[in-house]
Amino acid sequence: LHFAWKVPARYQGGAQLRVRVGQSYSDPFAVTLSRVASLFPKLVSLGAVLALFGIILWALSGGFRKTIGGRKYSILSALFLDSETDTYSLSRLQFFIWTAVAILAYLYLLLSRSLVQAQLEFVDVPAGLPGIILVSAGTTVVAQAITSSKGPKGAGEIHPSLSDLISTGGVIVPERFQFFVWTIIGAAVFVFLVFLHDPGVIKDLPQVPTGFLALMGVSSAGYLGGKAARSAGPI
């Protein structure tokens, strides 16, 4: 039911119903009456992700603010800043995006199964999602290793800007642009497909196709290959 607060608490969850026509009764059949409204899982999962990242930002707010060229940046900006060049890091951005997407999707599935469908179980994650998280985390680690061994990229302008995500030293880099685009498209499509599932019938999260995993791997390899091939730039 979409308006669960109108259903008495004693009827919420699993129930058995029979239909009466005259003096005849049907065989009992099982129904599930939701404990919450249909939008509840979406709103709570979104709120939980925002709250989680808000707590992290609050915990880091004491000593992680950056001042660059006389301009102070918020702790949110500092999370994505490359400390060597004071530019926005693409590998950090994609890692945080996929982490937030994974948490959001899992919470939506958990709340839908437990509060709407009355299935109290420890829900599993889809087969492909850990692979994306692995690619995302691995890209971040390898990118940092390349920076440590070869030196940082060119910093470009004094103050960081969003153009840092697809450029190096003020020059657009094709493999960074490709990696950025596929990160945004992949995360947006996954969340879109998750939220298209009605909370009353969702059984599992969408499977991540092996082709998309391969595409993410190739895009990540191109990004890291370009980072390794270029010489360290001026800061």
Salt bridges, closest charged atoms under 4 A:
ASP86 OD1 - LYS66 NZ 3.11
GLU121 OE2 - ARG113 NH2 2.60
GLU175 OE2 - ARG230 NH1 2.49
